[in-house]
Amino acid sequence: ENRSCMLYARSETEQVDKTGVRRSHAELLAKFTGQLQDEDLQYFRKWDRLIDLEAHATTGNTAAAWLSDSRSRERSSGESISALLYDGASPREDGSGVLLRFKRSPVSASQTSLDALSIAKGSHVVISTDGSVLEDSQADPKLEYINTQSERKKFRHQMGVLRGFLDGSSATEVTISASREDLDRIRAMCNRFQKFSGDGDDSMLMFRLDKENSSVGIGTLRQNLINFFTADHFSSKEDPTPTEITKQKRLPRLRNFVVRMQQPSFAPLQDENALFRHSGPSIPGCDPWRLSQEFRALNQDQQNAVRKVLASEDYAIIQGLPGTGKTSTLSFIARLLAAHGKRVLITSYTNAAVDNVVIKLSESGACAPSASTGFSSVVRVGPRHSCHETARSVHIKDIAIQLEEVASSDRDSNLSQTTASLSRLSRVES
């Protein structure tokens, strides 16, 4: 893509002779990166290098785990499961992929209950062939065939056959949420092993499961960094869309705050009456009078945080030690903003942190169906299997299905548009 190529070219040519690439592509460089200053390029180089280092460390950690004996790692850390057999697959109920079943081999030297290990539901996991078991001929005489030098050249063990989420586990079985392409890959590998082993049992290929502690894709991190510096430029000759216009206005401001550390601005603090003056739609759990009563129950620091956020014109940061009430304060602020007619996005690095806020919102009644729409005003987006049980009741897939059922018998165009938007977002986040 031109944006990526030109950003890297500009980054490199700032450090070397400004001839060569920059002279031959001066027009393209100016078009895609002309808005960037030296500070921007220094910031880009720094974080691009950090992503490189993280990618190297992540690959090294995954490889180190796979090269270690699965049985020893299972005993020492509980973050690996050895000697698994592929036991079939079934489609996910929401149609977003498949659930792969793996069971513990009866000949496994380790018989620890699988649901007692340190791998929680929703964890990112890597499935690989279990070479440490296959190369142990004492585990099962049937496996000696694959250990001959000639066959080892034909069948090579593979690290990272698939990556997915742990959907569930029992004492002897785990289910992995994965894609249909992953299923095809597993089946092909089992069939290939069956041809080599000659025993007619495709389940004799042993797999191992390793917990993957680094779950954010390196490609996603890098693309986010590139977009941060170039997404406000559009090469299309057509008129920009409203979203593109918003990006053109917003990204330069964001770069000022993030790269150049521009200080945020705040409006004069409002008095308590203004804070709880109703200006938005009626939403469960967001009644201004009730919020005013809860506000008086907050401690002074929490009240100051609420006032600061409401006065913010750019951004506000709330800091506090664990247990000081940050989640409760964020939940209160979200409800107060909704009472003011604002739309609120709650996001975090982990699913658990988002769910903690959703639980607080649910306890306040904010997740209850709205009298005007019949649906919750709180919508949880993200992998459903990684959500807390409370958050699943307002998950986007569930709400989209409910809306589709209503829209099919309702001619309201606004409802149909909302339903279509939620359905598209539901498919994307899968």
Secondary structure, 3 states (H helix, E strand, C coil): CHHHHHHHHHHHHCCCCCCCHHHHCHHHHHHHHCCCCHHHHHHHHHHHHHHHHHHHHHHHHHHHHHHCCHHHHHHHHCCEEEEEEEEEEEECCCCCCEEEEEEECCCCCCCCCHHHCCCCCCCEEEEEECHHHHCCCCCCHHHHHHHCHHHHHHCCCCCCCEEEEEEEECCCEEEEEECHHHHHHHHHHHHHHHHHHCCCCHHHCEEEEEECCCCCCHHHHHHHHHHHHHCCCCCCCCCCCHHHHHHHHHHHHHHHHHCCCCCCCECCCCCHHHHCCCCCCCCCCCCHHHHHHHHHHCCHHHHHHHHHHHHECCCCCCCCCCCCCHHHHHHHHHHHHHHCCCCCCCCCCCHHHHHHHHHHHHHCCCCCECCCCCCECCCECCCHHHCCHHHHCCEHHHHHHHHHHHHCCCCCHHHHHHHHHHHHHHHHHC
